[in-house]
Amino acid sequence: MGEFLNFLQGNLVDFWTYTGFYNATWAHVAMLLIGILFIYLAVAKDFEPMLLIPIGFGMLVGNIPFNMEAGLQVGIYEDGSVLNILYQGVTSGWYPPLIFLGIGAMTDFSALISNPKLMLIGAAAQFGIFGAYMIALALDFNPMQAGAIGIIGGADGPTAIFLSSKLAPNLMGAIAVSAYSYMALVPVIQPPIMRMLTTSKERVIRMKPPRVVSHTEKVIFPIVGLFLTCFLVPSGLPLLGMLFFGNLLKESGVTRRLAETARGPLIDVITILLGLTVGASTQASEFLTMDSILIFFLGAVSFVIATTSGVLFVKFFNLFLGKDNKINPLIGNAGVSAVPDSARISQVIGLEYDPTNYLLMHAMGPNVAGVIGSAIAAGVLLGFLI
């Protein structure tokens, strides 16, 4: 009987050392609380639920403590584990192009085609990327790390993941979570900047209704867009090629089933896998570092620079436009790549000052230009730094 009790006690002690309660540290608890916060913001505040719920739950999955020396092969960084296999879509960079395929299949470029000068607003907003890049260099990040961090300013999660997987894989978790966090916080960050940088007179500027874009123009646009962007920046081909391919599926009118698959089931599946694995990659031992804190700080700075650049560029551009062709500076914020949230913010703020002034369709021009612009910026950084 005594031998049995000793055997049972020994097994219970061994079992206890395998539990999460035994292996938990304050860092695990901190990350679990952050994951719960993400889920709360998604459910209670409706902040990008399609992104924050998978990422938040992924944080919970990735920070369940376990004995890493036991050879359980359940963690995301352990070769052969299921999570590690799913995470390879992030580390090898093939989730982001598939996301861009879906984005292209659901995006209407009509606002940009009807008013091509709105492309300049999307370009101006990319100053956030290069501004953060220079600040990161000043904070002693190496050029490749600085390039990966700077792309957060584009407010484009897939592009941030794609670029960081190439330039700074060790920082990818912090960069991805930071990019998606600031995308979700668009309704919080951008409105104060927009109000501060515009006058009451500028906020009520009425823009001419966009012209009707023909079917032929819509079909030609993704082909011409592919040539113009990828001949200029071939390194952006994985993202830009898939973006324009998805758009051609949508606009051709003869591949409706393919377009519906790309913008529906396909992008939904990839979003689930991408969000869950990115969240799980924030394992406390890998994530809670001073570099991660600096990345979150630089992400905020880059996002502020991008929003500010877009609004100020419109104000500057208006100096050269006739009275009847002025652009409402409230759509300057939409130059970042957070589609369609930043365009919605333009609409919401505009309606506060003139309930009959609808800016959404105008804001979609720079918004989709921002998607193209952030991918081009990623291609430029990739081409120069590798």
N, C-alpha and C positions, 0 to 999 in steps of 0.2 A: 504493500500500500504506500509506503514511504517513497519507494522508487517511482511509482506512478505519479505521486504528487510532485516530486522533484522534476520529473519529465514534463508534466503539465505546466509547472511554473516556468520552466525554461522555455517552453514553446510560447507561453503567453508573453514572456519578456521579449522574445524574438519578434513576435507579432507586433508588440507595442512599438518596437524600433522601426517597423515598416510603415506605421501610420502617419498620416499628415499631422496629427496633433504633436507627435514626438519631433518631427522634422521641421515644424513651422518656425519661422523667424519673424521679426518685426517687419522685415522687407516683404515677405509674403503677404502679411496682413495688410500692409500699405497698398500693395498692388491689387489685392482682392477688393479693398474698399474703393479704389479708383475704378475697377471694373464695374462695381455696383453703381457708382456715380454715373458712369457712361450709360448704363441701362436706365437709370432713373431719368437722366436728361432726355433720353429717347422716348420713354413711355410718358412721363409727366409733362415734359416741355415740348415734345415733338421735334427735337433737334436731330435732324437726319437719322431717323430710326433705322432705315435700311442699312446704314453704315455702323451706327453706334451700338446697336443691339448685337450684331455679330462680333464686332471688335470687343465690346464689353464682356460678352460671355466668353470670348476667346481668352481674355485676360484671366477670367476665373479658371478656365481649363488649364492655362499655362502656368498658373501659380498655385495649383494644388500641390502642397509639399510632399515629397517622397524621397526615399533613400536612393540617391543617385549612384551609389556604389553597389547596389544590389543587382544591377543588370536587368532591371525590369523592362527596359526599352519601351517606355510609354511617353517620355518627354519629347518635345518638338526638336530638341537639339541632339537626340540620340539616333544614330544611324540605324535604319531598319524599322523604326517605329512608324505607326500609321500616320501620326501627326507630322513626322519628319518627311514622309513621302508626299503628303499633301502640301507641305511647306515648300517643296521643290518648285512648285509653280510660281512661288514668290521669288525664291533665290535665283532661279534660272530665268526669270523675267517673262514667262509666257502667260501669266494671268493678265497683266496690264494691256497687251495688244488685243486680247479677247474682249476686255472691257471696252476698249476703244472701238472695236467692231460694233458692239451693241450701242454705244453712244452715237456712232455715225448713223446707225439704222433708225435712231429715234430723233435725230436732230434735223430741224428745218432751217436751212441756210438762207431762206428767202430774204429775211431782213438785211443780211449782210450783202447779198447779191444786189438788192434794190438800192442800197446805199453803201457802196464800197469804201467810202472814206471812214466808215465806222471801224474798219480794220485797224486804223491808226490808234484808236483808243485801246483796242486789245493789245497792240504792240507796246503802247506807253505803259500799260499796267505791268509789263514784264520787268520794269525797272526794279520791282520788288525782289525779283530773283537775283539780279546782278548786284543790287545794293546789299542784300543779305550775304551774298558770296564774298564781297569785299570786307564786310564786318567780320565774317567767320574767319577770314584770313588774318585779320587784325587780332583775333582771339586765339591765334596759334593753331587753328585747324590746318591740316595740309590742304593743298589745292583740290585734290579729289574729294576729300571730306567736305570742304567748303562748297564745292559745286553741288554735291548731293544735298546739303543743308539748304542752300539757296533756293532750290526748286520748290521748297515749301511755299514760297511767295506766289507761285502760280495758282495756289489753292486747287491743285489737281492731284488727288491721291494716287491714281494709277501711274501717272508720270513720275511722281516722287518715288514710288516703289521701283519702277523700271530703272530710273537713273541711279538710285542708291544701291540697287543690286549689282550695278556695274562698277560704280565708283567707290562705295563705302559699305560693303555688306555688313560689317560689324555695327554700323549705326542705323541699319535699315529699320529696325523695330521702332526706335525713337522717332525717326524721320517720318515713317508712315503714320504712326499714331498722332504725331504733331500735325501733319498735313490734314488728316481726316478730322481731327479735333477742331482746327480752325475753319475747315469747311462747314462743320456743324454750327460754329459760332458766328457765321456770317451775319445773322440777324442782330447779334449783340455788338459786334466790332464795327461794322461799316456805318450804320446810321449816324452815330455821333461825329464821325469824320466828315460825312457828307454834309451834315448841317453846319459844321464849323467852317467848311471851306467854300460854302456857297452863300449868296445873298438872297434875300426874299424875292428880288426881281428875277434872278436867274432860275430860281426853283419853279417858276410858273411859265417858263418859256415853252411855247407850243411848237412842236416840230411838224413838218409836212407829213401827211400820211404816206407810208411806204408804197411805192408803185407795185402793181401786180407783176409777179415774176412768171414767165412762161415755163411750160414743162421742158422745153428744149434747153433753156438756161439752167434749170435744175439738174438735168442729166449731164450737161457739159461741165458744170462747176466741179464735181469731184475729180474729173479727169484732169482738167486744167489745174485744179488745186494740188493734185498729186505731183504734176510736173513742176509747177512753180516752187513748191516747198521742198520736194525731195531732190530735185536737181541742185537746189541751193544748199540743203543740209541732208545729205544722204544718210547720215547716222540716225536721223529721226524716222527712217523708213518703217521700222516695226510698228510704231504708233500711228504715224500719219497715213501709211499705206492702209492699215486696217480701218482707220477712221473714214477715209474717203471711200473705201470699198463698201463699208456698211451703208454709207450715204447713197452710193450708187444703187445698192440693192433696194433701198427705200424709194428712190426717185425714178428708177427705170420704169416702174409700173408693171413689170412682167416677172418680177421675182418676189412677189408679195409674201409667199410662204417662207422664203429664206430670210426676208427682212423681219417678219414677225418672230421667227425663231431667234434671230440675233438680238432683237431688242426685248424679247420676252424670256423664254426658258433659259437660253444660253447665258445672258448677262445676269440673270437671277442666280443661277448655279455658281457662276464664277464669283459673283459678289459675296455669296455665302461662304465659299471656300477661302476667298481672299480675306474677308473680314475676320473670320474665325482664326485662320493661321497667323495673320498679322497680330491679332490680339494675343494669341498664345505665345508669340515670339517675345512678348514683354516679360519673360521669366525674370523674377526679381534679381537673380544673381547676374543676369546679363544686362538688365535694363536700368536699375537704379544706380546710376553713376553721375558724376558731375557733368560729363559730356551730354547726357540725356537732358539734364536741367538747362544747360546752355542751348541745346537744340530747341527746346520749347520756347526759350526766350527769343532766340533768333527767328523762330517761326512766327512769333507775334510781330516782331519788328518787320520782317519781310512782308507780312500781310498788310500791315499799316502802310508801308512804303508803296505797295502795289495799289491799294485803294486810293491813297493820296495822289499818286502819279496819274492815275486814270482821271480823277476829277480835275486836277490842275491842268492836265493836257487839254481837256475840253474847254476850259476857261481861256487858255492860251490860243487854241485853235479858233475860237469864236472871234478873236480879234481880226481874223482874216476872212471871215464869212459875212455875207450880206445880212441885212436885218431880217429878211424872210427865210434865211437858211441857217439860222443859229441852232446850235445843239444844246439841249438841256444838260447842264453839268451833272445832274443827278444820275445820268446813265453812265458816268465815268467809272463808278464803282464796279459796273458789270464787266469791265475789261479783264477781271480775274476769271479763272476757269471753272468756278463753282456754278455749273449749269443745273437748273435754271434759278437757283436760289438768289444769286446776286442780282439777276434781272428782276426778280420779284421784289427785292428790296427797293430797287429804283422805282418800281410802280407804287409800292406802299408809301414811300416817303413823298413821292410826287402827289399822290392823292391827298396827303395831309394838307398840302398848301393850295391845291386846286382839285376839287373832287371830280372835275370833268376832264382832267388832263391825263390821258392814258399813255404811259411810257413803256409798257411791257414789250410791245413789238419792236420799238426802237432799241430798247435795252438788250434784246436778244441778239442784235447785230454784234456789238462789242463782246457779248457774252460768248457766243460761238467762236468769235475771232480769238478770244482768250484761250479757248481749248486748242486751237491751232497754234497760237503764239507760245503757249507753255510747252507744247511738243517740239516746236522749232527751237526754243531756248534749251530744252533738254538735249536736242541733237547737237546744238552748238557746243554746249559744255562737254558732251560726250566726245565730240570730234576733237576738241582742243586738249582735253585732259587725259585721253587714253592714247 
